[in-house]
């Protein structure tokens, strides 16, 4: 474990009307804890909500991570972190000091971090416990608040585990009854996914929507809560002599719905086509709130060419780093990209313990300064905005107004 120490302590200063709170923050490590007291939902909605800045004054120490794909904040202030690239789960206390390694791949470890765990391996569970995906046994392991493994649970359908492992865009959660809420797996061929055969080339095209599923471990049932819009994916399987070539076509500017579960079990779906929120209650009753204000930005011709070119360059770099024979390419021409930037950044919709949702608009990524999040209350009202420090990205919200962020401090090292 690579650890670092800082001789300073942490005080976070927030602009009035927020009170000052003591908390901890680490710049040379992976976890940043920001004490932030949210204003209540009774604030009167405004056409241009006030932007509140979060400022950092001092630091504390923690452990350096390669990646932070998902976190599980606990009510006692501790936090479980999935360091997916190094394939390990870590438990930190409320000051972000490392308490223990919950699971890793070291020989002789009591708890093994499976090779198929993936970026979606960690899910908050009931009673301050967490769930970890164990790909080897095809089960979900229940982890107690002390980081100890308690028991394993088998999913109703094995395909649900692979859907869980997909990563940060799959905002997996569990409700108060312990039911698992996930975005469904890719539809099989013939049930939404198309297979087009032409000579030595097979083309597989997935649908542009997928269900949000609720899985009951006790009753062994799965039901559908709603459907969300996702980008179509195209995979081309072609023969080249005795070799097979796999090409995954990528849309560099997808329009995707994002969702998150609130503490009361309500699922909030942020719709990408017009930037509004649909609310699905635990009894599956759906309601909608009005469109949210959004600074729609036109995608210029220069933007289109630059997006396609830069995406291709990054895909080539990634292929070289991974050493894979799979080829990725951009699926659309510059002229086929949307007229406006989609409103929602993929994987960047979070819920806080008060039932508000924090949304990162794509236009905030274009500003070049600290990212500004829209904070929407349960009535669907955008009542404030919060700007993070520069080079910080939100990864979760905890009890007592805690805001967890990440950043990159050097290639291959991530801080939260």
C-alpha positions, 0 to 999 in steps of 0.5 A, a space after each residue: 500500500 502506497 501511503 503518504 502523510 501531510 502535516 496539516 489539518 483540514 478546515 473547509 470554508 463555505 460561503 454564507 449562508 453555509 456554516 463552517 464545518 470541520 472535515 478532512 481533505 486529502 490532495 496527495 491521496 484518493 479520497 476527498 471529504 468535504 463537509 457541506 451543509 445543504 440548504 433545504 428544499 423550501 428554498 424558492 426556485 429561481 430562474 438562475 439559482 445561486 452558485 455555491 463554491 466549495 473551497 479547500 483550506 488544508 489536507 490530511 493523509 490517506 492511501 493512494 489509489 489507481 482508480 475510484 470507480 464506486 464508493 459506499 458511504 456508511 452512516 457512521 462516517 466510514 466509507 468503503 471504496 472500490 479501487 477497480 484497477 488494483 482490484 481491491 476494496 478498502 475501508 476508510 474512517 471518517 477522517 479518510 485514514 485507511 482502516 483495513 483492506 477488505 479484499 484484494 488479490 494478494 496471495 493468502 488474503 482472507 477475502 479475495 477480490 475476484 477477477 470479474 468484479 469490475 468497476 461496478 463491484 460495490 453496492 451500498 446495502 441495508 444496515 450500513 453493509 455493502 455488497 461486493 460482486 464475486 465473479 468466481 462464485 457468481 454471487 454477491 457477498 454481504 460485507 459488514 460495516 467493519 469490513 468483514 464478509 458475512 454471507 453470500 447471496 445468489 442472484 435470481 439471474 446470472 446475467 444480472 451480475 454481468 450487468 452489475 459489473 459494467 461500471 459507473 453508468 450502471 447506478 446500482 442500488 438497494 432499497 430498504 427491503 434489500 432488493 437490488 436495483 440495476 440497469 438491465 443486461 443487454 437484450 439477447 439476440 432475437 429479443 431486441 438485439 439484432 444479428 445481421 449476417 452478410 457473408 463472412 461478416 456478422 453485425 450485432 446491433 443492440 436496442 436503444 433502450 433497456 429496463 431498470 430491474 428490481 431483484 428480490 433475493 428472498 422471493 426470487 423474483 425480478 420486475 421492471 420499474 421503468 425503461 431508460 434510453 441508451 446508445 445503440 451499440 454495433 459490434 462487427 465480427 469479420 473473418 480475415 483468413 484464419 483470424 477473427 476481427 472484432 470491431 466495436 463502433 462507438 458514438 462519441 456523443 451519446 444521448 443517454 438517460 441517467 438514473 439514481 435511487 433516492 433514500 426512500 426507494 424512489 428511482 429518479 430518471 433524468 431524461 436526456 432529450 429535454 432535461 427533465 426528471 421522471 420519478 418512479 415510486 417503490 410501488 412503480 407509480 411514475 410522475 414527471 416534473 417540468 423541464 429543468 433550465 439548461 444552457 443548450 450549446 450548439 455542436 459546431 462543425 469544428 466541434 464535430 470534427 474535433 470530437 470524432 478525431 480525438 475519440 479515434 486517437 484515444 481509442 487507438 491509445 487505449 488499444 495499444 495500452 490494453 494489447 487487445 485485438 479488439 478494434 474500436 472505431 467511431 460509429 458516426 461521421 462528424 455531420 451525423 453528430 447531434 445538433 446540440 450537446 446532450 444535457 447529462 454527463 454519463 455516470 454523473 447523477 448522484 443522490 444525497 441522504 436528503 433526497 436531492 439529486 446532483 446532476 453534472 450538465 455536459 456544458 459544465 465540462 466545457 467551462 474549463 473551471 471547477 465543475 458546477 452541479 445542478 442540485 434538484 429537490 424532490 419536487 423537481 426544482 433546480 434550487 441551487 448549483 454547487 461548484 467543486 474545486 478545479 480538477 475535481 469530480 463528484 463520486 458520492 454523497 454521504 451523511 452529515 453533508 459529506 461530498 466525496 470527490 476524485 481527481 488525477 494527480 499524476 498519470 495512473 493515480 486517482 484521488 477522491 
